[in-house]
């Protein structure tokens, strides 16, 4: 079976630690539930991601070299 999360076209997905998450939420002045959602069964998610975790996704970008987005893991 192929591990989709290791494919070269899948951007880096990491689970944010709570202290880092608090900094991000305060920087953007939002709550965790205001973040866009990602399903727990998404094959790009790390194995340790649980419902309620926030995922940091780092994508390649033509204009800024890297684009960072955040997603809340939902059922």
QUINOR-V503290 format. One record per pair of residues at least 12 apart in sequence whose ideal C-beta (glycine too) atoms are under 8 Angstrom apart, sorted by the first residue. I is the first residue (numbers start at 1). J is the second residue. If there is no record, write none. Layout:
BEGIN
i j
I J
I J
END
This chain:
BEGIN
i j
4 43
4 44
5 43
5 44
5 45
5 46
10 44
11 44
11 57
11 58
11 59
11 60
12 57
12 58
13 44
13 45
13 46
13 49
13 55
13 56
13 57
14 46
14 55
14 56
14 58
15 46
15 48
15 49
15 53
15 54
15 55
15 56
16 53
16 54
16 55
16 56
16 70
21 54
24 54
24 70
32 52
32 54
32 72
33 72
35 54
35 70
35 71
35 72
36 69
36 70
36 71
36 72
37 71
37 72
37 73
37 74
38 55
38 71
38 72
38 73
38 74
39 73
39 74
39 75
40 73
40 74
40 75
45 73
49 73
50 73
51 73
51 74
51 75
52 72
52 73
53 72
53 73
54 70
54 71
54 72
54 73
55 70
55 71
55 72
55 73
56 68
56 69
56 70
57 69
57 70
57 71
END
